[in-house]
Amino acid sequence: MTTEAMQAPPDANSWMLDLVSGVKGVQHVVVLTSDGLMKVRTDHTPLDVADKVAAACAGLVALGHGMSREFGQSDAIRQIVVEFDGGFLFVRGAGDGSRLAVITEAAVDPGLVAQQMQAQVLMIGERTLATDAVSS
């Protein structure tokens, strides 16, 4: 972690993520724009980590759209879950063009995390988290 990342000021809107960040085992929570830019992050998530998560999730979302177009009934995706040694990555829609990304430890209840992500988005309201959709 760089000195700059450690000294990054807390995100003024991090309070919006308290519902999901409070789940035991959740390490990082990030809201990203449709083009992969970090919009909101939890205070304990360094800026450089939040930027990496946002960029990676944008790529996963693009892949998900392609898979859904090819094998589903539209290009809409509801949720992406990646399980890796040591944890999970969850990504879901958080408004028009935005995504809510959560990284957890391995010892977590995936169903509870997904439920809290849904509740978080509903509690805040999709308009609060919404970003302008980027035209393709």
C-alpha positions in Angstrom: 0.0 0.0 0.0 1.4 3.4 -0.9 1.7 6.2 1.6 -0.7 8.3 -0.5 -3.3 5.5 -0.3 -2.9 5.3 3.4 -3.4 9.0 3.8 -6.4 9.3 1.5 -9.2 11.2 3.2 -12.3 9.2 4.2 -15.1 9.1 1.6 -17.7 11.6 2.7 -20.5 9.2 1.4 -19.2 6.0 3.1 -22.1 6.1 5.5 -24.2 4.9 2.6 -22.5 1.5 2.7 -22.8 0.9 6.5 -25.5 -1.8 6.1 -23.4 -4.1 4.0 -20.0 -3.2 5.4 -21.2 -4.2 8.9 -21.7 -7.8 7.9 -19.1 -10.1 9.6 -16.4 -11.0 7.1 -16.9 -8.1 4.7 -13.5 -6.5 3.9 -14.2 -3.9 1.2 -17.3 -2.2 -0.3 -17.1 -0.1 -3.4 -19.7 1.6 -5.6 -18.4 2.0 -9.2 -19.7 3.8 -12.2 -20.6 2.1 -15.4 -17.2 2.9 -16.9 -15.3 1.4 -13.9 -14.5 4.5 -11.8 -14.8 4.3 -8.1 -17.7 6.5 -6.8 -18.0 5.6 -3.1 -15.9 3.4 -0.8 -15.9 2.4 2.8 -13.5 4.3 5.0 -11.3 1.3 5.7 -10.9 0.6 1.9 -7.7 2.4 0.7 -8.2 4.5 -2.4 -5.8 2.4 -4.6 -7.7 -0.8 -3.6 -11.1 0.8 -4.4 -9.8 1.9 -7.8 -8.5 -1.7 -8.6 -11.8 -3.2 -7.5 -13.8 -0.8 -9.6 -11.8 -1.4 -12.7 -11.8 -5.2 -12.3 -15.6 -5.2 -11.7 -16.3 -3.2 -14.8 -14.6 -5.9 -16.8 -16.5 -8.6 -15.1 -19.8 -6.7 -15.7 -18.9 -6.4 -19.4 -18.2 -10.2 -19.6 -21.5 -10.9 -17.8 -23.4 -8.8 -20.3 -21.8 -10.7 -23.2 -22.6 -14.1 -21.6 -26.2 -13.0 -20.8 -26.7 -11.8 -24.3 -25.3 -15.1 -25.7 -26.9 -17.6 -23.4 -29.7 -15.7 -21.6 -32.8 -13.8 -22.7 -31.2 -10.3 -22.7 -28.0 -8.7 -21.8 -29.2 -7.9 -18.2 -27.2 -9.4 -15.3 -28.4 -9.5 -11.8 -25.4 -10.5 -9.8 -21.8 -11.7 -10.3 -20.2 -13.9 -7.7 -16.5 -14.9 -7.8 -15.2 -17.4 -5.2 -11.4 -17.4 -4.7 -9.0 -18.8 -2.2 -9.6 -16.6 0.8 -12.9 -15.0 0.0 -15.6 -13.9 -2.4 -16.3 -11.0 -4.7 -20.0 -10.0 -5.1 -21.1 -7.5 -7.7 -24.7 -6.3 -8.3 -26.6 -3.4 -9.8 -26.9 -0.3 -7.6 -28.8 2.0 -9.8 -28.8 3.0 -13.5 -25.2 2.2 -14.5 -23.7 1.8 -11.1 -22.6 -1.4 -9.4 -22.1 -2.3 -5.8 -19.0 -4.5 -5.2 -18.2 -6.3 -2.0 -15.1 -8.3 -1.1 -15.3 -10.7 1.8 -13.3 -13.2 3.7 -13.8 -16.9 3.0 -15.7 -17.5 6.3 -18.9 -15.6 5.3 -22.5 -16.5 4.5 -22.8 -15.6 0.8 -26.6 -15.5 1.1 -26.5 -13.0 3.9 -24.0 -10.8 2.0 -26.3 -10.9 -1.1 -29.3 -10.1 1.0 -27.6 -7.2 2.7 -26.4 -5.8 -0.6 -30.0 -5.9 -1.9 -31.3 -4.2 1.3 -28.5 -1.6 1.0 -29.5 -0.6 -2.5 -33.2 -0.5 -1.6 -32.5 1.5 1.6 -30.5 4.1 -0.1 -32.6 4.2 -3.1 -31.4 3.5 -6.6 -31.4 7.2 -7.5 -28.9 8.0 -4.7 -26.4 5.5 -6.1 -27.2 6.0 -9.8 -24.7 7.2 -12.2 -25.1 8.3 -15.8 -25.0 5.3 -18.1 -22.2 5.3 -20.6 -23.3 4.8 -24.2 -21.6 1.9 -26.1 
